[in-house]
């Protein structure tokens, strides 16, 4: 069974940091590209950052998070991580780990093209 399981969400102060992790099972990262999406109340689920290791490692970041968030993968552990620094109140959302057809490369697809979703983990940014 293919599955994604997120962890690491929680509360951070503005300017603070959080690290989200996603453990994949039932597939490896050379079979799917992976990424992070988020959804705030009343908003659509939006792309945050995506990563592919096939045919070569590349990453993509949404403009609002460039320079603050870093996506990485640990192939040995089959996990991906989103390091979030200098958090802003507008970063608050439910964050989802996702896997999608590797043909998209590191370009995050719209959410309707995602094939595997995690259950989500909440991120709150407040003083």
C-alpha positions in Angstrom: 0.0 0.0 0.0 1.4 3.4 -1.0 1.2 5.9 1.9 2.5 9.2 3.0 2.7 10.2 6.7 3.5 13.7 7.8 4.8 14.9 11.1 6.3 18.0 12.7 3.6 20.6 12.4 2.7 22.8 15.4 2.9 26.4 16.6 5.7 28.8 15.8 6.1 32.5 16.5 6.6 34.9 13.5 10.2 34.6 12.5 10.5 31.2 14.0 11.2 27.8 12.4 9.5 24.4 12.0 10.5 21.2 10.3 8.0 19.0 8.6 8.8 15.4 7.7 7.0 13.0 5.4 7.6 9.3 5.5 6.8 7.4 2.3 5.9 3.7 2.2 5.0 1.4 -0.7 7.1 3.4 -3.3 10.5 5.1 -3.7 11.4 8.6 -4.8 12.6 7.5 -8.2 9.1 6.2 -9.0 7.2 9.4 -8.0 8.1 13.1 -7.6 7.1 14.5 -4.2 6.3 17.8 -2.7 4.4 19.9 -0.1 1.1 21.7 -0.5 -0.8 23.8 1.9 -4.4 24.9 2.5 -5.5 27.8 4.6 -9.2 28.0 5.7 -11.3 29.2 2.8 -8.4 29.0 0.3 -7.5 26.5 -2.4 -4.8 24.0 -1.7 -1.7 25.5 -3.1 1.8 24.3 -4.1 4.6 25.1 -1.7 7.6 23.1 -2.9 8.4 20.0 -4.9 11.3 17.8 -5.6 12.2 15.1 -8.0 15.3 12.8 -8.1 14.5 11.5 -11.6 16.3 11.8 -13.9 18.3 14.2 -11.7 17.6 16.0 -8.5 15.8 19.3 -8.8 13.6 21.4 -6.6 10.9 24.1 -7.1 9.6 26.7 -4.7 6.6 28.9 -4.8 7.5 32.6 -4.8 6.1 33.3 -1.3 8.5 30.7 0.3 11.6 31.2 -1.7 14.6 31.8 0.4 12.8 30.7 3.6 11.8 27.1 3.0 14.0 24.2 2.0 12.9 20.8 0.7 15.1 17.8 0.9 14.9 14.0 0.6 16.6 11.2 2.4 16.5 8.3 0.0 17.8 5.8 2.5 14.9 6.6 4.9 12.4 7.3 2.2 11.5 10.6 3.8 11.2 14.2 2.6 11.6 17.2 4.8 10.4 20.8 4.6 12.6 23.1 6.7 10.6 26.3 7.2 12.5 29.4 8.5 11.4 33.0 9.1 7.8 31.9 9.3 5.1 34.5 8.7 1.5 34.5 9.8 0.5 33.9 6.2 2.3 30.6 6.3 -0.3 29.2 8.7 -2.2 26.3 7.0 -2.7 22.6 6.9 0.4 21.2 5.1 0.1 18.1 3.0 2.8 15.8 1.7 2.1 14.7 -1.9 3.4 12.3 -4.6 2.7 12.7 -8.3 3.8 11.4 -11.7 7.5 12.0 -12.0 6.9 13.3 -15.6 6.1 16.6 -14.0 9.6 16.8 -12.7 10.1 19.3 -9.9 7.3 21.5 -11.2 4.5 21.1 -8.6 1.3 20.2 -10.5 -2.1 21.5 -9.5 -3.6 19.5 -6.7 -5.9 17.6 -9.0 -2.9 15.9 -10.6 -1.5 14.6 -7.3 -1.8 10.8 -7.0 -1.0 10.2 -3.3 -1.8 12.5 -0.4 -0.7 12.5 3.2 -3.3 13.2 5.9 -1.9 16.7 6.6 -0.3 18.4 9.5 -1.2 21.8 10.9 1.1 24.8 11.1 0.1 27.8 13.2 2.2 31.0 13.2 1.2 33.3 15.9 2.8 35.4 18.7 
